[in-house]
Amino acid sequence: MKMSLKGAIVGFVLLAANAAAAAAAAQITPAAGISGRWEVDGVMSGPWTFDLAESGGVITGKVWQHGSLLGPAEIYEGKATGGSLTFKIKNPVVTGVTREITFTGRIAENQIGFERTVDLLQTGAADNPGAFEMGAFGASSVPRFIASRVGPVPAPPTPLRPVTQPVDVTGRWESLQWNLDIWVLNLMSSGSQLSGTVGVVPGVQDRQGLNNTRPIYDAKIEGNTVSFKVKSPDNVRTMTFVGKAQGDEIVLSRGVELPSGGAVGFNVIFGVYAPNSFVARRSTQASPAPASIAAEIAAARKKWAARPFMPYEFSAQWTGLQCVLPPRPFTYQVRGTNGVAQLNAAAVQDIGMPAQGIQPTVERYSTIDQIFDWLEKQAAMRPFSLKVEYDPTLGYPLSVDLVPVGIAIDGNVQLRVSGVKALN
């Protein structure tokens, strides 16, 4: 059964960009073609990000957002003709009603005017779509918008080499998440056969009840591709994992099947609202962070602890697929051990939730000390690359560029800290 929302959308309208978007676009040198990274601001769960690749009239790539369902969702049936393009994605959560979303657009230098339509494909019992309506993947989001080019799609530093024989993925694989949870894959492989468990180690005290481990099934290895399924601890949701492995690195996509009326779970590896893509490293031994990096972090933290003031204010901007915050600066005022985010209307609109609802997320790293905690844990994961610049006087991190694995960009994070000053 197919229920279409297309009739509610009349014609294609290329909206005029607002002055800010036009000014930003004017600073970018026009590039031929559709390939690149495009973003949409001023929308719920924004910005929406479109990573597009065009070759011979065929468009591939992915769509992701900040807030609600993060994605990404893979593009399919993508076509380009002249300055026009069209492609489809599906809502990352599989329910009795599949949301197939079609994007049709026309490119004009560094902007694409898009029309967005949604088909509801009913394949099972009707569900309550309310939880999945927000942002780029929802049925009731904006029908027309403009995406602006922000540059090329970043390329992984290490090419993924094709292989014919099944790779050996035996070992403990760990992925550190935004909320400091560690997703753990304990895998054992022999040729194409694969077994093991999936679990989560909660990162903070108030999440200890989410500590669970579940066995995988329908598991196999084909070349460097691994795939398996796992049921949620309540046996309601089914997660399907498909990944590419090379050496001690793996990048995985995570699909979620949710039956009608089923609980969505939490933002953990077994839940609906956790990232649909993540990277992990094989833990070869329980080794600490490299001594030089650990020493730098410790020295900087000691300098910060000796600052000549206590209450302070700072701004932090996080950028990355795994960061649940939109890539805008958030300002925090810190008195004692806790920081309070100074939210404005634009920030609340971006995330698409009431201020009281987003406060816990925005304030996950609301102090410089919490940022140091995050930095120490990331360093302990032995990432592919971790570059940190510290303030020479006060010691706090000015910039962090994190590349957890070399074969994918999905886990990359950039952090910029500014505006640090004493409060009265």
C-alpha positions in Angstrom: 0.0 0.0 0.0 1.4 3.4 -1.0 0.3 6.7 0.5 1.7 9.8 -1.3 2.2 13.3 0.1 3.2 14.7 -3.2 -0.2 16.1 -3.9 0.2 18.5 -1.0 3.2 20.1 -2.7 2.4 22.3 -5.7 5.2 23.0 -8.2 8.9 23.8 -7.7 9.9 27.1 -6.3 13.5 28.3 -6.2 13.5 30.4 -3.1 15.7 33.5 -2.9 18.5 33.0 -0.3 18.6 35.3 2.7 21.3 37.9 2.8 23.5 35.9 5.1 23.5 32.9 2.9 24.1 34.9 -0.2 27.1 36.6 1.5 28.5 33.3 2.5 28.1 31.9 -0.9 29.8 34.9 -2.5 32.9 34.0 -0.6 33.1 30.5 -2.1 34.7 30.1 -5.5 32.2 28.4 -7.8 33.1 24.8 -8.6 31.8 23.0 -11.6 29.4 20.1 -11.0 27.3 18.8 -8.2 30.0 16.9 -6.2 30.7 18.3 -2.8 29.3 19.0 0.6 26.1 21.1 0.8 24.4 22.4 4.0 21.0 23.7 4.8 20.6 26.2 7.8 17.5 27.4 9.5 15.7 24.1 9.5 14.7 21.8 12.3 17.5 19.4 13.4 19.8 21.5 11.2 22.0 22.0 9.6 21.2 19.3 7.1 24.3 18.0 5.3 24.3 16.5 1.8 27.5 14.8 0.8 27.1 14.4 -3.0 29.2 12.7 -5.6 28.3 12.9 -9.3 29.9 10.8 -12.1 28.5 10.2 -15.5 25.1 11.6 -14.5 24.8 9.3 -11.5 24.6 10.8 -8.0 25.7 8.9 -4.9 26.4 10.0 -1.3 24.6 10.4 2.0 22.4 12.8 4.0 22.7 13.5 7.7 21.6 16.1 10.2 22.1 17.2 13.8 19.5 16.3 16.4 16.6 13.7 16.4 17.7 10.9 14.0 21.3 11.7 13.1 21.6 9.5 10.1 23.3 9.2 7.7 21.0 7.9 5.1 22.5 6.5 1.8 21.4 8.1 -1.4 19.9 5.9 -4.2 18.4 6.4 -7.6 20.4 9.6 -8.0 20.5 11.3 -11.4 21.8 14.5 -12.8 20.9 16.2 -16.1 22.4 19.5 -16.9 21.8 21.7 -13.8 19.0 19.5 -12.5 19.3 16.6 -10.0 17.1 14.1 -8.2 17.8 11.4 -5.6 16.1 9.4 -2.9 16.8 8.4 0.7 14.8 6.4 3.3 14.3 7.2 6.9 17.0 5.4 8.8 14.5 3.6 11.1 12.6 0.7 9.4 9.0 0.5 10.7 5.7 -0.7 9.2 5.6 2.5 7.2 8.8 3.3 5.2 9.4 7.0 4.5 10.9 7.3 1.1 12.1 10.9 0.6 12.7 12.3 -2.9 14.9 15.4 -3.4 14.6 17.3 -6.6 16.7 20.4 -7.2 18.4 22.8 -9.6 21.9 24.0 -9.1 22.9 27.6 -9.6 26.6 28.1 -8.9 27.0 27.5 -5.1 23.4 26.9 -4.3 20.8 24.2 -5.0 17.1 25.0 -4.7 15.5 21.8 -3.5 11.9 20.5 -3.4 11.4 17.6 -0.9 8.6 15.1 -1.2 7.7 12.1 0.9 6.1 8.8 0.0 4.8 6.6 2.8 5.2 3.0 1.8 3.1 0.9 4.1 4.6 -2.6 4.4 3.2 -3.7 7.7 1.2 -2.5 10.7 0.7 1.3 10.7 2.9 3.0 13.3 2.9 6.3 15.2 5.3 8.4 13.1 5.5 11.2 15.6 9.0 10.2 16.8 10.4 10.3 13.3 8.9 13.5 11.9 11.8 15.8 12.7 14.3 17.2 10.2 15.4 15.8 6.9 14.0 12.3 7.5 10.5 13.3 8.6 7.3 13.4 6.6 6.2 16.9 7.7 9.4 18.9 7.5 9.8 21.8 5.1 9.0 21.0 1.4 11.3 23.6 -0.1 14.7 24.9 0.9 18.1 26.0 -0.3 21.4 24.2 0.2 24.7 26.1 0.0 28.0 24.6 -1.0 30.5 24.6 1.8 33.4 22.8 0.0 34.5 19.3 -1.1 33.6 16.2 0.8 36.6 15.3 3.0 38.4 12.3 1.9 39.7 9.6 4.3 43.5 9.8 4.8 43.8 6.0 4.2 42.4 4.4 1.1 40.3 1.2 1.6 42.1 -1.6 -0.2 40.0 -4.2 -2.0 40.5 -7.8 -0.8 39.2 -11.1 -2.0 39.8 -13.3 1.1 37.8 -12.7 4.3 39.6 -10.4 6.7 40.3 -11.5 10.3 38.3 -9.3 12.7 38.8 -11.3 15.8 39.3 -9.1 18.8 37.7 -6.4 20.9 36.6 -3.3 19.0 35.8 -0.1 20.8 34.0 3.1 19.7 33.9 6.1 22.0 30.7 8.0 21.6 29.8 11.7 22.1 28.2 10.9 25.6 31.4 9.0 26.6 29.7 5.6 26.2 32.0 3.0 24.7 30.4 0.7 22.2 32.1 -2.7 22.3 32.2 -5.4 19.6 33.7 -8.7 20.8 34.2 -10.6 17.5 35.6 -14.0 16.6 36.1 -14.8 12.9 37.3 -17.9 11.0 37.2 -17.4 7.2 33.7 -16.2 6.3 32.2 -17.3 9.7 31.7 -14.7 12.3 30.4 -14.8 15.9 30.5 -12.5 18.9 28.7 -10.0 21.0 27.7 -6.3 20.9 27.5 -4.2 24.1 27.8 -0.8 25.7 29.9 0.5 28.6 28.1 3.6 30.0 30.3 6.6 30.1 28.7 8.4 33.1 27.1 7.3 36.3 23.5 8.2 35.5 23.7 5.8 32.5 24.9 2.7 34.3 21.6 1.0 33.9 22.2 0.9 30.1 25.1 -1.6 30.5 24.1 -4.5 28.3 25.7 -7.2 26.0 23.8 -9.1 23.3 24.9 -11.9 20.9 25.1 -11.4 17.2 23.5 -13.6 14.6 23.2 -13.9 10.8 26.8 -12.9 10.8 29.3 -13.3 7.9 32.4 -11.9 6.3 32.8 -11.3 2.6 36.2 -9.9 1.7 36.6 -6.8 4.0 32.8 -6.5 4.5 31.3 -7.7 7.8 27.6 -8.0 8.5 25.5 -9.2 11.4 22.3 -8.6 13.3 21.6 -8.2 17.0 18.4 -7.9 19.0 17.9 -5.1 21.6 17.9 -6.2 25.3 14.1 -6.0 25.4 13.9 -8.1 22.2 11.9 -5.4 20.5 14.3 -3.8 18.0 16.5 -5.4 15.5 19.8 -3.8 14.5 21.6 -4.6 11.3 25.3 -3.8 11.1 27.3 -3.6 7.8 30.9 -2.5 7.9 34.3 -2.3 6.2 37.4 -3.4 8.1 41.1 -2.8 7.4 43.8 -3.6 9.8 42.7 -2.5 13.3 40.0 -0.1 12.0 36.4 -0.6 11.1 33.6 1.7 9.9 30.0 0.4 10.4 26.5 1.5 9.4 23.7 0.6 11.8 20.1 0.1 10.7 17.2 -0.2 13.1 14.0 -2.1 12.6 11.2 -1.0 15.0 7.9 -2.9 15.1 4.7 -0.9 15.4 4.2 0.3 18.9 7.6 -0.8 20.0 9.8 1.1 22.4 12.4 3.3 20.7 15.1 2.6 23.3 17.7 5.1 24.4 20.6 6.8 22.5 22.8 3.7 22.8 23.9 1.1 20.3 20.5 -0.7 20.8 18.3 2.4 20.4 16.7 4.4 17.7 18.3 7.7 18.4 22.0 6.7 18.4 24.2 7.4 15.4 23.5 5.2 12.3 27.2 5.3 11.4 30.3 4.9 13.6 33.9 3.9 13.6 35.8 1.6 16.0 39.4 0.5 16.6 40.6 -3.0 17.6 42.0 -3.0 21.1 45.3 -4.8 20.7 46.2 -4.3 24.4 45.0 -2.3 27.4 47.5 0.4 26.7 47.3 4.0 27.8 47.5 7.0 25.4 51.0 7.6 23.9 53.1 9.2 26.6 53.8 12.4 24.7 50.1 13.1 24.1 49.2 12.2 27.7 51.9 14.4 29.0 50.7 17.4 26.9 47.2 17.0 28.1 48.3 16.7 31.8 50.5 19.8 31.5 47.8 21.8 29.9 45.2 20.7 32.5 47.6 21.7 35.3 48.1 25.1 33.8 44.3 25.5 33.5 43.8 24.5 37.2 46.2 27.2 38.2 44.3 30.0 36.4 44.0 33.3 38.4 40.1 33.2 38.4 37.4 30.6 39.1 34.0 31.5 37.6 34.4 31.9 33.9 32.7 32.1 30.5 33.7 30.4 27.2 32.3 29.4 23.8 32.7 26.0 22.2 31.8 24.9 18.7 31.7 21.2 17.9 31.7 19.9 14.3 31.3 16.3 13.2 28.9 13.6 12.2 28.9 12.1 15.7 28.3 15.4 17.5 24.6 15.8 18.3 25.0 19.6 18.5 24.7 21.9 15.4 28.1 23.3 14.4 27.5 26.7 16.0 29.2 28.3 18.9 27.5 27.7 22.3 28.4 30.0 25.2 28.6 28.7 28.7 28.9 30.3 32.1 30.7 28.2 34.7 30.4 28.7 38.5 31.7 25.8 40.5 31.7 22.4 38.8 28.8 23.0 36.5 28.3 25.1 33.4 25.0 26.6 32.1 24.5 27.1 28.4 23.3 30.6 27.3 20.7 29.5 24.8 19.1 31.8 22.2 16.1 31.3 19.9 18.2 30.3 16.9 20.0 27.5 18.8 16.7 26.2 20.1 15.2 26.2 16.5 18.2 24.4 15.1 17.8 21.4 17.4 14.0 21.5 17.2 13.2 20.9 20.9 12.2 23.1 23.8 15.1 24.8 25.7 14.5 22.6 28.7 14.7 19.5 26.5 18.0 20.3 24.8 19.7 21.6 27.9 21.2 18.2 29.0 22.6 17.6 25.4 24.0 21.1 25.0 25.6 21.0 28.5 27.2 17.6 28.0 30.6 19.5 27.8 29.7 22.7 29.6 33.1 23.2 31.4 36.7 23.2 30.3 37.4 20.4 32.7 34.7 18.2 31.0 36.4 19.0 27.6 39.7 17.8 29.2 37.9 14.6 30.3 36.7 14.0 26.7 40.2 14.7 25.3 41.8 12.3 27.7 39.4 9.5 26.8 39.8 10.1 23.1 43.6 10.0 23.4 43.3 6.7 25.3 41.5 5.2 22.3 44.8 5.6 20.2 43.2 7.5 17.4 44.6 7.7 13.9 45.3 11.4 14.4 44.8 13.9 17.3 46.0 17.5 17.0 45.5 19.9 19.9 46.5 23.5 20.2 46.5 24.9 23.7 46.3 28.5 25.0 49.9 29.4 26.0 48.8 31.3 29.1 45.8 29.4 30.5 46.3 26.0 29.1 42.8 25.3 27.8 42.4 23.6 24.4 42.0 26.3 21.7 41.4 23.7 18.9 41.1 20.0 18.6 41.1 18.0 15.4 40.3 14.3 15.9 40.5 11.6 13.3 39.7 8.3 15.1 40.3 6.0 12.1 42.1 6.5 8.8 39.6 4.7 6.5 36.6 6.9 7.1 35.6 10.4 8.0 32.4 9.4 9.9 34.0 9.8 13.4 36.0 13.0 12.7 35.5 15.8 15.2 36.6 19.4 15.3 36.3 21.5 18.4 37.1 25.2 18.7 37.1 27.0 22.0 37.1 30.8 22.3 36.0 33.8 24.4 37.4 32.5 27.7 37.1 35.2 30.3 36.6 35.6 34.0 33.2 36.2 35.5 32.5 38.6 38.3 
